[in-house]
Amino acid sequence: MRLCRSLSKTHRLPDQLRADLRLVFVGTAASTRSAAVGHYYAHPGNRFWRALHEAGITPRRYRPDEFAALLELGIGFTDLSKTGAGMDHEIIRQSFDVVGFRTKVETFRPKTIAFTSKKAASLFYNRPTGTLALGRQPPMSGFPDVFVLPSPSGAASGHWTLQPWHELAQWIAEL
């Protein structure tokens, strides 16, 4: 089994990827807190870990420091920028590596990709966030199924809904 853990000193968070995962969560970049502690979605105000459990994607509520344990459930993590950290508007545009992300997908072949914000999806699709709907996206030939989720960040509270997370849970339950 091939496993990818990007451990370069320039990477803020290690990728958690291996072949044939059921699901890979894709963010824009590590938050300042996540970069400091080395755990995905680590800010106390982030809803990610609660949403995973409440939607039924995980059997219990995991903590940010347990992110690597989700590989056992067939769940991985990466970000479009592995070198930036902070809020989306603070990340240098050139640090977003969509080509590198596509290469990871082609290498590890996950069954489903879930962008954890419209911003991450807009970078991938090269479209404004306002043109993207939450939930499952139209299929793309040769690419896994894609979901766009509302950002679990506390900074995005005004746009929060758990419904697309429930749809994702139902989708991956059938894999």
Disulfide bonds with the S-S distance in Angstrom:
none
